[in-house]
Amino acid sequence: MHWDRLFEDLESQLASEWESERAALDAESERLRISRLDLRDRLRILTASGASATVDVAGCGRVRVRLQTLGADWSAMVLTEAEGADRARATRIVPLNAILGLDVDHGLLLASLDTGNADDGLRERMTLGFVLRDLARRRAPVRVLRVEGPDLHGTIDRAGADHLDLAVHDAGSPRSVSGVTGFRIVPFRAIAGVQIVGSHIP
């Protein structure tokens, strides 16, 4: 009986050591996995759940939104707080590099760490330039929010690899020869958001 008890104690000790080692390896593996996550990975989960968030956007301050769509280098957000009579349901396209921070529910914050094996859909491969070229094709009047300086209102004439050409005109008027007051080249890095004006939702 003495030897049986000894062997049982040794087995128990070895099992405990193995369990400790496994827990340490699991913790290290999890730290390594999290170290490889980027903001876009976290946004993918938050967007898939339609998360509400308060987003700090360069040049725009804090905006209360519902995350709607994620692209390759942009996020579409529905404004949930009125900034005027008709802006409560407006969609704003925000470049990821203009996002300075997000406040979200703690449960969603933790859930966004579990990215699983999500594969990028076709929509998530669309770049900001692709979306802006579509708005140019549709001749949709837009409000361009800038990282620095006042907002610009107008119609996107064309979008290149890293910039757009904007025909500047009053927010309430259509793009016409008499209505255009100037033309502006705007680098994507200067854009804090693009908002479609009126009912011209693509």
DRENPA-3360 file (N, C-alpha, C; in nm, 2 decimals, always signed):
BEGIN
1 = MHWDRLFE = +0.08/-0.12/+0.00/+0.00/+0.00/+0.00/+0.09/+0.12/+0.00 ~ +0.20/+0.12/+0.07/+0.29/+0.23/+0.08/+0.33/+0.28/-0.06 ~ +0.37/+0.17/-0.15/+0.42/+0.20/-0.28/+0.31/+0.25/-0.37 ~ +0.19/+0.20/-0.36/+0.07/+0.24/-0.43/+0.04/+0.39/-0.41 ~ +0.05/+0.43/-0.28/+0.02/+0.57/-0.24/+0.13/+0.66/-0.30 ~ +0.26/+0.61/-0.30/+0.37/+0.69/-0.35/+0.35/+0.72/-0.50 ~ +0.31/+0.61/-0.57/+0.30/+0.62/-0.72/+0.18/+0.71/-0.75 ~ +0.07/+0.70/-0.67/-0.04/+0.79/-0.69/-0.01/+0.93/-0.67;
9 = DLESQLAS = +0.08/+0.96/-0.57/+0.12/+1.10/-0.54/+0.21/+1.15/-0.66 ~ +0.30/+1.06/-0.71/+0.38/+1.10/-0.82/+0.30/+1.13/-0.95 ~ +0.20/+1.04/-0.97/+0.11/+1.06/-1.09/+0.04/+1.20/-1.08 ~ -0.01/+1.22/-0.96/-0.08/+1.35/-0.93/+0.01/+1.47/-0.95 ~ +0.13/+1.46/-0.90/+0.23/+1.57/-0.92/+0.26/+1.59/-1.06 ~ +0.29/+1.48/-1.14/+0.32/+1.49/-1.28/+0.21/+1.55/-1.36 ~ +0.08/+1.51/-1.33/-0.03/+1.56/-1.40/-0.05/+1.71/-1.37 ~ -0.02/+1.75/-1.25/-0.03/+1.89/-1.21/+0.07/+1.97/-1.29;
17 = EWESERAA = +0.20/+1.92/-1.30/+0.30/+1.99/-1.37/+0.27/+2.00/-1.52 ~ +0.22/+1.89/-1.57/+0.18/+1.90/-1.71/+0.07/+2.00/-1.74 ~ -0.03/+2.00/-1.65/-0.14/+2.10/-1.66/-0.09/+2.24/-1.65 ~ +0.01/+2.27/-1.56/+0.07/+2.40/-1.55/+0.14/+2.44/-1.67 ~ +0.22/+2.34/-1.73/+0.29/+2.37/-1.85/+0.20/+2.40/-1.97 ~ +0.09/+2.32/-1.98/+0.00/+2.34/-2.09/-0.07/+2.47/-2.08 ~ -0.11/+2.51/-1.95/-0.17/+2.64/-1.93/-0.07/+2.76/-1.97 ~ +0.05/+2.74/-1.94/+0.15/+2.84/-1.97/+0.17/+2.85/-2.12;
25 = LDAESERL = +0.18/+2.74/-2.19/+0.19/+2.73/-2.34/+0.07/+2.79/-2.40 ~ -0.05/+2.76/-2.35/-0.18/+2.82/-2.41/-0.18/+2.97/-2.39 ~ -0.14/+3.02/-2.27/-0.13/+3.16/-2.25/-0.04/+3.23/-2.34 ~ +0.08/+3.17/-2.36/+0.18/+3.23/-2.45/+0.13/+3.23/-2.60 ~ +0.07/+3.12/-2.64/+0.01/+3.11/-2.77/-0.09/+3.22/-2.80 ~ -0.18/+3.24/-2.69/-0.28/+3.34/-2.71/-0.22/+3.48/-2.72 ~ -0.12/+3.51/-2.64/-0.05/+3.64/-2.64/+0.01/+3.66/-2.78 ~ +0.07/+3.55/-2.84/+0.13/+3.56/-2.97/+0.02/+3.59/-3.08;
33 = RISRLDLR = -0.09/+3.52/-3.07/-0.20/+3.54/-3.16/-0.26/+3.68/-3.16 ~ -0.28/+3.73/-3.04/-0.33/+3.87/-3.02/-0.23/+3.97/-3.07 ~ -0.10/+3.94/-3.06/+0.01/+4.04/-3.11/+0.00/+4.05/-3.26 ~ -0.06/+3.96/-3.33/-0.06/+3.96/-3.47/-0.19/+4.02/-3.53 ~ -0.29/+4.06/-3.44/-0.41/+4.12/-3.48/-0.38/+4.27/-3.52 ~ -0.45/+4.31/-3.62/-0.45/+4.46/-3.65/-0.59/+4.52/-3.64 ~ -0.60/+4.65/-3.65/-0.72/+4.71/-3.63/-0.83/+4.66/-3.72 ~ -0.80/+4.63/-3.84/-0.89/+4.58/-3.94/-0.95/+4.45/-3.89;
41 = DRLRILTA = -0.87/+4.36/-3.84/-0.92/+4.23/-3.79/-1.03/+4.25/-3.68 ~ -1.00/+4.35/-3.59/-1.09/+4.38/-3.48/-1.22/+4.44/-3.54 ~ -1.21/+4.53/-3.64/-1.32/+4.60/-3.70/-1.41/+4.50/-3.77 ~ -1.35/+4.39/-3.83/-1.43/+4.29/-3.91/-1.53/+4.23/-3.82 ~ -1.49/+4.19/-3.69/-1.58/+4.13/-3.60/-1.69/+4.23/-3.55 ~ -1.64/+4.35/-3.52/-1.73/+4.45/-3.47/-1.84/+4.49/-3.58 ~ -1.79/+4.50/-3.70/-1.88/+4.54/-3.81/-1.98/+4.42/-3.84 ~ -1.93/+4.30/-3.83/-2.02/+4.19/-3.86/-2.14/+4.18/-3.76;
49 = SGASATVD = -2.11/+4.23/-3.64/-2.22/+4.23/-3.53/-2.30/+4.36/-3.53 ~ -2.27/+4.46/-3.63/-2.34/+4.58/-3.63/-2.32/+4.66/-3.51 ~ -2.20/+4.66/-3.45/-2.17/+4.72/-3.32/-2.19/+4.87/-3.32 ~ -2.24/+4.92/-3.21/-2.25/+5.07/-3.19/-2.12/+5.11/-3.13 ~ -2.07/+5.22/-3.16/-1.94/+5.27/-3.11/-1.93/+5.42/-3.11 ~ -1.85/+5.48/-3.03/-1.81/+5.62/-3.04/-1.67/+5.62/-3.10 ~ -1.66/+5.68/-3.22/-1.54/+5.68/-3.29/-1.47/+5.82/-3.29 ~ -1.34/+5.82/-3.26/-1.26/+5.94/-3.27/-1.21/+5.95/-3.41;
57 = VAGCGRVR = -1.25/+6.05/-3.48/-1.20/+6.06/-3.62/-1.12/+6.19/-3.63 ~ -1.01/+6.17/-3.70/-0.92/+6.29/-3.72/-0.99/+6.40/-3.78 ~ -0.98/+6.52/-3.72/-1.04/+6.64/-3.77/-1.19/+6.65/-3.75 ~ -1.26/+6.55/-3.69/-1.40/+6.55/-3.68/-1.45/+6.53/-3.53 ~ -1.35/+6.50/-3.45/-1.39/+6.47/-3.31/-1.46/+6.34/-3.29 ~ -1.54/+6.33/-3.18/-1.61/+6.20/-3.15/-1.74/+6.19/-3.22 ~ -1.77/+6.08/-3.28/-1.89/+6.06/-3.35/-1.95/+5.93/-3.31 ~ -2.08/+5.93/-3.28/-2.16/+5.81/-3.24/-2.21/+5.74/-3.36;
65 = VRLQTLGA = -2.17/+5.61/-3.38/-2.21/+5.55/-3.50/-2.25/+5.40/-3.48 ~ -2.30/+5.34/-3.59/-2.32/+5.20/-3.59/-2.23/+5.15/-3.71 ~ -2.14/+5.06/-3.68/-2.05/+5.01/-3.79/-2.13/+4.93/-3.89 ~ -2.12/+4.96/-4.01/-2.21/+4.90/-4.11/-2.13/+4.81/-4.21 ~ -2.02/+4.86/-4.27/-1.95/+4.79/-4.37/-1.80/+4.81/-4.36 ~ -1.72/+4.71/-4.39/-1.58/+4.72/-4.38/-1.52/+4.69/-4.52 ~ -1.44/+4.78/-4.57/-1.37/+4.77/-4.69/-1.22/+4.74/-4.67 ~ -1.14/+4.74/-4.77/-1.00/+4.71/-4.76/-0.93/+4.82/-4.67;
73 = DWSAMVLT = -0.96/+4.94/-4.69/-0.89/+5.05/-4.61/-0.99/+5.16/-4.57 ~ -1.12/+5.12/-4.55/-1.22/+5.21/-4.51/-1.33/+5.14/-4.43 ~ -1.41/+5.22/-4.36/-1.53/+5.16/-4.29/-1.64/+5.25/-4.32 ~ -1.76/+5.19/-4.34/-1.88/+5.27/-4.36/-1.96/+5.27/-4.23 ~ -1.99/+5.39/-4.18/-2.05/+5.40/-4.05/-2.18/+5.48/-4.06 ~ -2.29/+5.44/-3.99/-2.41/+5.51/-3.99/-2.42/+5.60/-3.87 ~ -2.43/+5.73/-3.89/-2.44/+5.82/-3.78/-2.57/+5.79/-3.70 ~ -2.55/+5.78/-3.57/-2.67/+5.75/-3.48/-2.71/+5.87/-3.40;
81 = EAEGADRA = -2.63/+5.97/-3.40/-2.67/+6.10/-3.33/-2.70/+6.21/-3.43 ~ -2.80/+6.28/-3.42/-2.83/+6.38/-3.52/-2.73/+6.50/-3.51 ~ -2.68/+6.54/-3.62/-2.60/+6.66/-3.63/-2.68/+6.76/-3.71 ~ -2.80/+6.74/-3.73/-2.89/+6.83/-3.80/-3.01/+6.74/-3.84 ~ -3.11/+6.81/-3.89/-3.23/+6.74/-3.91/-3.22/+6.61/-3.99 ~ -3.14/+6.61/-4.10/-3.14/+6.50/-4.19/-3.01/+6.41/-4.18 ~ -2.93/+6.43/-4.08/-2.81/+6.36/-4.07/-2.81/+6.24/-3.98 ~ -2.92/+6.22/-3.91/-2.93/+6.11/-3.81/-2.91/+5.97/-3.87;
89 = RATRIVPL = -2.95/+5.95/-4.00/-2.93/+5.82/-4.07/-2.83/+5.83/-4.18 ~ -2.74/+5.93/-4.18/-2.64/+5.94/-4.29/-2.53/+5.84/-4.27 ~ -2.48/+5.79/-4.39/-2.37/+5.70/-4.39/-2.25/+5.78/-4.42 ~ -2.14/+5.75/-4.35/-2.01/+5.82/-4.37/-1.91/+5.71/-4.40 ~ -1.83/+5.73/-4.50/-1.72/+5.64/-4.54/-1.59/+5.71/-4.47 ~ -1.53/+5.63/-4.38/-1.42/+5.68/-4.31/-1.29/+5.60/-4.34 ~ -1.19/+5.66/-4.39/-1.06/+5.58/-4.41/-1.01/+5.53/-4.28 ~ -0.96/+5.41/-4.28/-0.91/+5.35/-4.15/-0.80/+5.43/-4.09;
97 = NAILGLDV = -0.72/+5.50/-4.17/-0.61/+5.58/-4.11/-0.66/+5.70/-4.05 ~ -0.79/+5.74/-4.06/-0.84/+5.86/-4.00/-0.91/+5.82/-3.86 ~ -0.92/+5.69/-3.83/-0.97/+5.65/-3.70/-0.87/+5.66/-3.60 ~ -0.89/+5.74/-3.50/-0.80/+5.76/-3.39/-0.83/+5.67/-3.27 ~ -0.95/+5.62/-3.26/-0.99/+5.53/-3.15/-1.14/+5.50/-3.15 ~ -1.18/+5.40/-3.08/-1.32/+5.36/-3.07/-1.35/+5.32/-2.93 ~ -1.47/+5.37/-2.88/-1.52/+5.32/-2.76/-1.63/+5.23/-2.79 ~ -1.62/+5.10/-2.74/-1.73/+5.00/-2.76/-1.76/+4.93/-2.63;
105 = DHGLLLAS = -1.87/+4.86/-2.63/-1.91/+4.78/-2.51/-1.80/+4.68/-2.48 ~ -1.77/+4.65/-2.35/-1.66/+4.57/-2.31/-1.68/+4.42/-2.37 ~ -1.80/+4.37/-2.37/-1.82/+4.24/-2.43/-1.78/+4.23/-2.57 ~ -1.82/+4.34/-2.65/-1.78/+4.34/-2.79/-1.63/+4.36/-2.81 ~ -1.57/+4.44/-2.72/-1.43/+4.45/-2.73/-1.36/+4.32/-2.71 ~ -1.40/+4.24/-2.62/-1.34/+4.10/-2.60/-1.38/+4.01/-2.72 ~ -1.50/+4.02/-2.76/-1.54/+3.94/-2.88/-1.46/+3.97/-3.00 ~ -1.42/+4.09/-3.02/-1.34/+4.13/-3.14/-1.20/+4.07/-3.14;
113 = LDTGNADD = -1.16/+4.01/-3.02/-1.03/+3.95/-3.02/-1.03/+3.81/-3.08 ~ -1.15/+3.75/-3.09/-1.17/+3.62/-3.15/-1.21/+3.63/-3.29 ~ -1.11/+3.64/-3.38/-1.13/+3.66/-3.52/-1.17/+3.53/-3.59 ~ -1.14/+3.42/-3.54/-1.17/+3.29/-3.60/-1.10/+3.28/-3.73 ~ -1.16/+3.21/-3.83/-1.09/+3.19/-3.96/-1.17/+3.27/-4.07 ~ -1.22/+3.39/-4.03/-1.30/+3.47/-4.12/-1.22/+3.50/-4.25 ~ -1.28/+3.48/-4.36/-1.22/+3.51/-4.49/-1.27/+3.64/-4.55 ~ -1.19/+3.72/-4.60/-1.23/+3.85/-4.66/-1.33/+3.82/-4.77;
121 = GLRERMTL = -1.45/+3.88/-4.76/-1.54/+3.88/-4.87/-1.50/+3.98/-4.98 ~ -1.57/+3.98/-5.09/-1.54/+4.07/-5.20/-1.55/+4.21/-5.16 ~ -1.65/+4.24/-5.08/-1.67/+4.38/-5.03/-1.55/+4.43/-4.95 ~ -1.49/+4.34/-4.87/-1.37/+4.38/-4.79/-1.25/+4.40/-4.87 ~ -1.25/+4.36/-5.00/-1.14/+4.39/-5.09/-1.15/+4.52/-5.16 ~ -1.26/+4.58/-5.15/-1.28/+4.71/-5.22/-1.20/+4.82/-5.15 ~ -1.12/+4.89/-5.23/-1.04/+5.00/-5.17/-1.13/+5.13/-5.17 ~ -1.07/+5.23/-5.09/-1.14/+5.36/-5.09/-1.15/+5.42/-5.23;
129 = GFVLRDLA = -1.04/+5.40/-5.31/-1.04/+5.45/-5.44/-1.16/+5.39/-5.53 ~ -1.18/+5.26/-5.51/-1.28/+5.19/-5.58/-1.42/+5.25/-5.55 ~ -1.45/+5.27/-5.42/-1.57/+5.33/-5.38/-1.59/+5.47/-5.43 ~ -1.49/+5.55/-5.42/-1.50/+5.69/-5.47/-1.51/+5.70/-5.62 ~ -1.45/+5.60/-5.69/-1.47/+5.60/-5.84/-1.62/+5.57/-5.87 ~ -1.68/+5.48/-5.79/-1.82/+5.45/-5.81/-1.91/+5.58/-5.78 ~ -1.88/+5.65/-5.68/-1.95/+5.77/-5.65/-1.93/+5.88/-5.76 ~ -1.82/+5.88/-5.82/-1.79/+5.97/-5.93/-1.88/+5.93/-6.05;
137 = RRRAPVRV = -1.89/+5.80/-6.07/-1.97/+5.74/-6.19/-2.12/+5.78/-6.16 ~ -2.16/+5.77/-6.04/-2.30/+5.80/-6.01/-2.33/+5.95/-6.00 ~ -2.23/+6.03/-6.00/-2.24/+6.18/-5.99/-2.31/+6.22/-5.86 ~ -2.28/+6.15/-5.76/-2.35/+6.17/-5.63/-2.29/+6.29/-5.56 ~ -2.37/+6.39/-5.52/-2.31/+6.50/-5.44/-2.26/+6.45/-5.30 ~ -2.14/+6.50/-5.27/-2.08/+6.45/-5.14/-2.03/+6.57/-5.06 ~ -2.02/+6.54/-4.93/-1.95/+6.62/-4.83/-1.82/+6.56/-4.80 ~ -1.71/+6.62/-4.83/-1.58/+6.56/-4.79/-1.53/+6.63/-4.66;
145 = LRVEGPDL = -1.52/+6.55/-4.56/-1.47/+6.60/-4.43/-1.32/+6.58/-4.43 ~ -1.25/+6.68/-4.40/-1.10/+6.68/-4.40/-1.04/+6.67/-4.27 ~ -0.92/+6.61/-4.26/-0.84/+6.60/-4.14/-0.81/+6.74/-4.09 ~ -0.78/+6.83/-4.18/-0.76/+6.97/-4.14/-0.83/+7.06/-4.24 ~ -0.89/+7.16/-4.19/-0.96/+7.26/-4.28/-1.11/+7.23/-4.28 ~ -1.18/+7.32/-4.34/-1.33/+7.31/-4.35/-1.37/+7.20/-4.45 ~ -1.49/+7.15/-4.43/-1.55/+7.05/-4.52/-1.56/+7.11/-4.65 ~ -1.56/+7.02/-4.75/-1.58/+7.06/-4.89/-1.71/+6.99/-4.94;
153 = HGTIDRAG = -1.79/+7.06/-5.02/-1.91/+7.01/-5.08/-1.89/+7.01/-5.23 ~ -1.94/+6.91/-5.29/-1.93/+6.90/-5.44/-1.96/+6.77/-5.49 ~ -1.90/+6.74/-5.61/-1.92/+6.61/-5.68/-1.78/+6.56/-5.72 ~ -1.76/+6.43/-5.70/-1.63/+6.37/-5.73/-1.63/+6.35/-5.88 ~ -1.54/+6.42/-5.95/-1.52/+6.40/-6.10/-1.45/+6.27/-6.13 ~ -1.35/+6.24/-6.05/-1.27/+6.12/-6.07/-1.18/+6.09/-5.95 ~ -1.14/+5.97/-5.94/-1.06/+5.93/-5.82/-0.94/+5.85/-5.87 ~ -0.82/+5.89/-5.84/-0.70/+5.82/-5.87/-0.66/+5.71/-5.77;
161 = ADHLDLAV = -0.53/+5.68/-5.77/-0.48/+5.58/-5.67/-0.48/+5.63/-5.53 ~ -0.45/+5.76/-5.51/-0.44/+5.82/-5.38/-0.49/+5.96/-5.36 ~ -0.58/+5.99/-5.46/-0.64/+6.13/-5.45/-0.77/+6.13/-5.53 ~ -0.85/+6.24/-5.51/-0.97/+6.25/-5.59/-0.97/+6.40/-5.65 ~ -1.05/+6.42/-5.75/-1.08/+6.55/-5.81/-1.22/+6.58/-5.77 ~ -1.24/+6.70/-5.70/-1.37/+6.74/-5.66/-1.41/+6.87/-5.73 ~ -1.53/+6.86/-5.79/-1.59/+6.98/-5.85/-1.66/+7.05/-5.73 ~ -1.62/+7.16/-5.68/-1.67/+7.22/-5.56/-1.80/+7.30/-5.60;
169 = HDAGSPRS = -1.91/+7.28/-5.53/-2.03/+7.36/-5.54/-2.11/+7.36/-5.41 ~ -2.21/+7.44/-5.40/-2.29/+7.45/-5.28/-2.35/+7.31/-5.25 ~ -2.37/+7.29/-5.12/-2.42/+7.16/-5.07/-2.56/+7.13/-5.13 ~ -2.64/+7.22/-5.15/-2.78/+7.20/-5.19/-2.80/+7.20/-5.34 ~ -2.69/+7.23/-5.42/-2.71/+7.25/-5.56/-2.65/+7.13/-5.64 ~ -2.70/+7.10/-5.76/-2.64/+7.00/-5.84/-2.51/+7.05/-5.91 ~ -2.43/+6.95/-5.96/-2.31/+6.99/-6.03/-2.36/+7.05/-6.17 ~ -2.33/+7.17/-6.19/-2.37/+7.23/-6.32/-2.26/+7.33/-6.35;
177 = VSGVTGFR = -2.25/+7.37/-6.47/-2.14/+7.47/-6.51/-2.15/+7.59/-6.43 ~ -2.27/+7.64/-6.41/-2.29/+7.77/-6.34/-2.27/+7.75/-6.19 ~ -2.30/+7.63/-6.14/-2.29/+7.60/-5.99/-2.15/+7.57/-5.94 ~ -2.06/+7.52/-6.02/-1.93/+7.49/-5.98/-1.85/+7.61/-5.95 ~ -1.79/+7.62/-5.83/-1.71/+7.74/-5.79/-1.56/+7.72/-5.80 ~ -1.52/+7.59/-5.82/-1.38/+7.56/-5.83/-1.36/+7.41/-5.84 ~ -1.23/+7.38/-5.86/-1.19/+7.23/-5.86/-1.08/+7.21/-5.77 ~ -1.08/+7.10/-5.70/-0.99/+7.07/-5.59/-0.94/+6.93/-5.60;
185 = IVPFRAIA = -0.81/+6.91/-5.59/-0.75/+6.78/-5.58/-0.73/+6.75/-5.43 ~ -0.79/+6.64/-5.38/-0.78/+6.61/-5.24/-0.71/+6.48/-5.22 ~ -0.59/+6.47/-5.16/-0.53/+6.34/-5.13/-0.61/+6.26/-5.04 ~ -0.61/+6.13/-5.05/-0.69/+6.04/-4.96/-0.64/+6.06/-4.82 ~ -0.51/+6.09/-4.80/-0.46/+6.10/-4.66/-0.51/+6.22/-4.59 ~ -0.57/+6.31/-4.67/-0.63/+6.43/-4.60/-0.78/+6.42/-4.57 ~ -0.84/+6.30/-4.61/-0.98/+6.28/-4.60/-1.01/+6.21/-4.46 ~ -1.10/+6.27/-4.39/-1.15/+6.21/-4.26/-1.28/+6.14/-4.28;
193 = GVQIVGSH = -1.35/+6.17/-4.39/-1.47/+6.10/-4.42/-1.54/+6.15/-4.55 ~ -1.62/+6.07/-4.61/-1.70/+6.12/-4.72/-1.84/+6.08/-4.70 ~ -1.93/+6.18/-4.71/-2.07/+6.15/-4.67/-2.15/+6.19/-4.80 ~ -2.24/+6.10/-4.83/-2.33/+6.13/-4.95/-2.44/+6.22/-4.90 ~ -2.46/+6.32/-4.98/-2.56/+6.43/-4.95/-2.69/+6.40/-5.02 ~ -2.80/+6.42/-4.94/-2.94/+6.40/-5.00/-2.97/+6.25/-5.02 ~ -3.05/+6.22/-5.12/-3.10/+6.09/-5.14/-3.02/+6.01/-5.24 ~ -2.91/+6.06/-5.28/-2.83/+5.99/-5.38/-2.75/+5.88/-5.32;
201 = IP = -2.81/+5.78/-5.25/-2.74/+5.67/-5.19/-2.72/+5.57/-5.30 ~ -2.59/+5.53/-5.31/-2.56/+5.43/-5.42/-2.61/+5.29/-5.38;
% end
